[in-house]
């Protein structure tokens, strides 16, 4: 019969064979996550610079719309 060592090696081989099919997807998703984190880090860095240097964002615009009279009858 098999001992603990042989069963461990057999289990590792089975996991490795099954993981080969999904490995490209895992690597691709890890690359996407790294790019997203990098872009978010850069955005936070740019936001920190713009806040420290003064008001770089324009004041919000006020858009005037139609006004309606409120019906006050009960």
N, C-alpha and C positions, 0 to 999 in steps of 0.2 A: 504494500500500500504506500501511498504518498505520505511524506512527512510535511511538517509546517513549511520548511524552506522550499520544497518543490511546489507546494500549493501556492505559495506567495509568488514565485517566479511565473507560474502558469497564469495566475490572476493578472500580474503585471503585463504579460504578453497579450492577453485577451483585451485588456483595457487599452493598450497601445494600438492594437489592430483596429479596434472600434473607434478610437480617437482620431485616427488618420483621416477618416472621412470628413470629420467636422473641423479639422485643424485649419484649413484655409478660411472657413467662415469665422472662426475664432480670431485669427490673426487680422482679418479684414475689419472686424468690428472693433478690435483693440486699436487699430490704426485710426479709424474714424473717431473713436473716443479721444485719442491723443490729439488729433487735429482740433476737435471741439474744445478741449481743455486749453490748448494753446491759443486759440482765437479768443476765448473768454478771458484768459489771462491778459492778453494784449488789449482787449477792450477795457478791462478794469484799469490797466496801466494808463491808457490814453485818457480815460475819464478822470483819473486822479490828477493828471497833468492839466487838464482843462479847468478843473475846479480851483487849482492852486494859482493859476495864472490870471485869474479875473473872469468876468462874465463872458464866456465865449458863446453861450447859447442866446439867441434873440429872445426878447420878451414875448410872451404868448399874445397872439392876435385875438382881438375881440371881434367876433362876427355877429353883426346885428341881424336879428331875424324878425319875423313878424310877431307882433304882440297881439294877444287876443284879450278881450274883456272877460273876466270871470263871471259866471252866472251866479248871482247871489240869491236867487229865489229858492225858497225851501221846498 
